[in-house]
Amino acid sequence: MEGDGPLTRSLIRSPLLESFGEGSTSGFIAEDAAHWAIEAFIPVQPDQWCHYLASRIKQDTGETDDAQTRSNFDQAVFKITESVRQFSSAQQFEFANVYRSIDPDRDTKDLSSPESEVVGDTEPADLMRPQIDAAIELLHPMLDQAGYTRLSQEQIEECVGVASQWGVPLHVDFSLFEQLVVYARGDIIGTRFKRRLRKFYRRESVQVPIYQRMVVMFQLSEDQNADETLVAASLHLRMFKNIPKQDIDMLLPCSRVKISGVDRVKIVLPSLGGFLMSLRKIASYALLFAVLALHWTAILTVLVLGYLVKSTLSYFQTKNRYQLNLNRNLYFQKLDTGAGVGFHLAAQASSQRQVESILAYYAIATHGQPISDRKLRRKCERIVRESINVEIDFQVDRAVKLLVELGLITPTEAGWQVA
């Protein structure tokens, strides 16, 4: 992207260093990183956004005395902020009530009563299914408002068994999942570093398509004992940052490390070579020929056993190395888990709702005459592009909905105008 908006330096660190692990997994996201897709997410903070818009009122209205327009704008911002805060608080309260009984990390106990006892073969996971469905339904509008896009099952499965140069090849059994929902946001180009022998192990940068934020929600069909106990009667929530598109499967539980064909060759050939060299050395001793003739079966058995032991140890060492790399990546890229994900999403949705509504009101108030939905969308997208040099897909319908509820704008035959 060309150019540099006036908000860029204040809103985005330069460069925004993001740790992906150690050594070869380090990288960063440039402030002018290219986007693969145009999204609805506006990457600004509400308070900075208000200050920026207030500073350009005179520019967009052409008024020599903009005191009244600025006063009206400040009042509208106050109403929008208070309304969004109340809505967000109610949203978080509702989510906390629903998620409390299906939170795998809770440290409280249920008080059982005779009325609540269930007789029969019903599984706990089946009993919790209504609460799990209700929690997912509450999270969907939060994710949509926060600018996330849901990934299809095909998009998830395409990544299984495929790994970027910084990921780990994995095998995922999708039959273990009763429900699996994945959302992503920030479809951009990130920069990572690697070293190659043919370039004398000097560090070189590589452009990598990544998702800046990912949310994974899943319910298992049965309890699983992985690195952590995963209960089927719970809704598991995970939030990650800066995930390469090819490494989505790293975020799924109960994944098994997949040893590639190259690694298998690396395991087998050295051991086999050592085995053959041992046979050659033994056979070279002519004086021991008679001993070999008498005890060749026992000697060969010992050599074969040694070869098998060495190959097995090499296999587990390679697998542990992959597992360590996987754990390092997830340690540095994991943002939140459990109930924290829900509260995190509510805060993100609140921030986006506030930013969108304030932008829509500003665009209508500074237009000078009624403005149509199409012109309003184009004007809002232009303001964002001029401020932070990011192309967005502005959601007019949900932005003006709150403004209408607060009585800040009214519809006319020609379009929207300030009330």
N, C-alpha and C positions, 0 to 999 in steps of 0.2 A: 504494500500500500504506500502511496505517495502522500506527503504532507504530514503536518503535525498540528492537531487541534490544541486550543488553549487550555483544555482540561487534562491533556494527556499526562503531563509531568506530575500534576497534583493527584491524579487518580490512580496511576499505574507506576509502580516502582521501575526503575530503569537500570539494568534489566531486572526483571522479577526472577530471582534465582530460586529454582525449585529443586530440592534434593530428591533424587531418585534412588539413593543408595550410596554405595561407595565406588570409587574408581570409575569403571566404565559406564556406570549407570547415572552419572551426574549429568545435569543439563539445565536449560532455562527456557523461559518463554519470552520472546522479544516483545516490546510494547507495541510494535506494529506487525505482530504475527498475522499471517494470512489466514482467512477463514475458508473452510471447505464449503460451509453452508451459511445462508443468511438466517439468523435466528431472531426470536422475539426478545431475548435477554438484553437489557441495557446495563452495561457494566459500570455503573456510577453509584455513589453514595447519596442518599436523599438530601442530607444537609448541604453538601457541596453542590449538588444539582440546583437547589433553591438559590444559593448565592450566585451561581453562574447565570441562571435565567434572569434573576433580578438585575444583574449588571448589564444585560443586553436589551432591556425593555426600550430604552431610548433609541437604540439601533433599529429595532423591529417596528416601532410605532412611528418614528420620525417626530415625536413630540419634543418640544423644547422644555416643557415642564411636565415630567412624568410622575410627579408626587402622588397624584390621585390613582393612577394606574398601578403604581407600585404598592400603595396602601391596600388597594383591592386585591392585588396578588398576594400580599402577606396574609390577609384575612382568609383568603381561599386556601393557602398553604396550611394555615392553622387548622381549619375545619377538616381538610383532607387528612392531615397527620393524626388528629384526634380520632377520627372515624376509623382509620386504618389500624391504629393501636387497639381500639376497643374490639374490632373484628378479629385481630390477631390473638388477643388475649382469650377471647371466647373460643377461637379455633384451637389454641393450645390446650385449654381446659377440657374441651370435648375429646381431643385426641388422648390426653392423659387418662381420662376416665375409661375410654375404650381399650387402650393399650395396656393398662395396668395388669389385667388378668392374663395377658398373653405375652408379657415381657419375660424373655428368658433370663434376664439379669436381675430380676426382682429378688429382694431378700426378705420379703414378708410371706406369711403363711395364710392360707385360706381357712376361714372358720366354717367347718362342715356342719350341716344340720340334717336331720332326718328327711326334711322335704327336698334337700338338694342331692340326696343320694340317688344314683341311677342304677337300676338293676338290669342285668343283661350283659350282652357281649359288646356294648358300645365302647369304642376306643376313646381315650382322652382327646386325641387329635380331632375326632369327629365332633366331640362336645364343644371344642373351642373354635370350630369352623365358622360359626356365625360371627363371633367376635373378631376373628382374623379377617373375614371378608369386610366387616364394618370398618376396621382400621385401614385396610387397603383403599376402601372407597373414600375415606377422609384424606388419605395421602395424595390421591390422584389430582384433585383440584389444587392442592398446595404445589405439587410438582409442575403442573401446567402454568400456574401463576408465576412461579419462580423461573420459568423459561426452559424447563427440561422437556426432552422429547423421548418418548418411549421407543425402545429398540424391539424389533420383532424377534420371534424365535429363530427365524432364519439368520438374522444378523448375528445372533449369539452363537449359533451352531457353526457358522462359518469360521469362527475364531478357534474352535476346539481343535487341538492337535497342532495348531500353527502358532509359532511364537516369533516375536520380533527378536532382534539381536540382543535385546536386554531382557527378554522374557524367558519363560520356562515352558517347554512342550508338555502338555498335560492331557490326560484322558478324563473326560467328565461323563458320568452316568446320569443322564437326565431323568431316568425312571425313578431316581431317589427323591425327586421334587414333586410335591403335591401342587405347589404353586411357585412360579418363578417370574418376577417382574424386574426389568432393568430399565433405568432411565439415564439419559446422558445430556450434558450441556457443555457448550464451548468446543465446538468441532473445529479445531484450529491446527496449525502447523507448529510443532515445538522443535527445539534443537537439542540433540544429545551428542555425546562424544564417544568415539571408539578408537581403538588402536589396532593397526594391522601390521603384520610382519613385513609385507612387501613395501611398506612405507616406513620401515625401520622403527616401528612401534611408536611413531609420533602421533599425537592426538589430533584427530580430525573431526569436524562437525558433520552431523547427518540430520537432514530434515525428516521428522517423524510425525505422522498424523496422530493426534491424541484427542482425548476428551478431557477438558479441564475439570469437570465434575461428573461423578457417576454415583448413582444410588441403586443398590441391589436389595430387593425384598424377596424373601423366600420362606416357604413352609415345606418341611420334609414329610415324606410319606410314612416314615418310621424313625425312631430315635437312632442317632448315629454317634459313634465315639471316634471323633477325629482329634485334632490338637486341642479342641475344646468340646465339651458335651453339647450336642445339638439336639434339642427336644422337638419332637414332631408337633406337640400341642402348643407351640409358640410361633410368633411371627418374628423372624430374624431380619434386622435392618442393618445395612452397612452403607457408609458413604466414603468415597475415595476421591483423590485428586490426580490429575495428570496421568491418565492411563492410556498407553498406546492402544490403538484400535485392535491390533492383533493379539493383545494380551488380556482381553476381557475375561477369558476363561480362568485367569489367575484369581479372580475375585470370587469364584464359585466354590462352595465348600465341598468336602469329600472328593476332591480332585486327586488323581494319582499321577505322579511324575512319569512321563513317557520317555524312555530311553531311545534315542534316535539310532538309525543304522550306523552312522559314523561313530557314535560312541561305542556301539557294540563291537565294531571292528577294532577300535582302540583298546577295548578290553581283551578281546580274544587274541589278536595278533602277537602282542608282547608275551603273553603267557605261552602261546603255542610255539613261538620262537625259542623261548627259554627251554621248553620241553624238548624240542628237536636238538638244540645245542647240547643239552645234557646227554641225550642218546649218543650224539656224535662223539662227545668226549669219552664216554664210557667205552664205546666201541673201539676207540683209538688205542686203548691199552691192550696190546696183544697178550701180555702175560695174564690178564684177567679173563681171557677168552674161555678158559675152562670153567672158571667160577660162574661166568655169565651163562655158560651152557647148562650148568646145574641149577642156577638160581635165577634165570632170566624172568620167570613168571613173577617172583616176589619183587624183583627190582622194578620191572615194568609197572606193577601195581602201585608201588610207592610213587613212581614218577607221575602216573596218571592222577593219583589222589592229590599230589602236590599241585599239579596243573589245575585241577578242579577247585582246590581251596584258593589258589591265587586268583583265578577268574572270578570266583564268588566274592572275594574281598574287593576286587577292583570294581565289580558291579555295584556293590553297596556304597563304596566310596564315591563313585560317579553319581549315584542317586542322592546321597547326602549333600553333595556339592550343589546339585540342582535345587534341593529342598532349601538349603541355606540361601541361595540366590532368591528363591521365591519369598522366603520369610523376610529378607532384607527389603525387597521391593514393597511388600505389603506393610511393613513397619513404617516406612517413610511416606507411603502414599495413603494410609488410612486416616481419615479425618474424624469419623464418629461412628458410633454403633448403638444399637438398641433404641431406647426412648430418645436419646440425644439426637438421633437423625430426624425424628419427627419435629422436635423443637427447633432444630437447625433449619429444616425446610419451612416451618411456619415463619421464622424470622426472614428467610430469603424471600418468601412469597409476600410478606408484608412490605419489605423494602421495594420490591418490584412494583407492587400495586401503588405504592406512594409515588414512585418515580414516574410511572406511566400516567397517573391521574394528574399530577402537577404539570407534566409536559403537555398533556391534552388541554388543560385549562389555559396554560400560557399561550399555546398556539391559537386558541379561540379568542382569548382576550386581546391579543396583539394583531389580530387579522383586520379589525376595523369594520367588518361586515360579516353577515352569516357565512359559514364555511361548510361545505359538504364533507361527507365521510372520506371521499377520495382525496380531496385537497388537504383535509386534516391529516390523513395518514402520510401523504407526501411531505407536508410541512414538518411534521414531527420527525420523520426520518432524516430530513435535511438538517434540522437543528442538531440531532445526534451526530450526524456525519461531520458537521462543522465543529462540534465541540470535542469529540474524542476520536474522530476518524474511523468510525465503525459503522458498517452497514447493518441495519436491523429490519425486521419485519414487524412494524408497529401494529399492535392489536387495538384498533379503534373501538370496537364494540365494548370490550371489558373496561377500557379506560374511561369512556363517557358514561358508563353505567353508574359508577360511584358519583360522578359529578351531577347527574340527574337526581339521584337519591338525596344528595345534599342541597339541591336547589341552586347550584352554582351556574348551571347552564340550562337553556330551554331550547326545544326544537322549533324550527320555523319551516316554511315551505322551501326556503333557499338553503337551509342547513342549520348548524348550531350557532348559538350566540350566547353571550354572557347574560345571565339573568339580572 
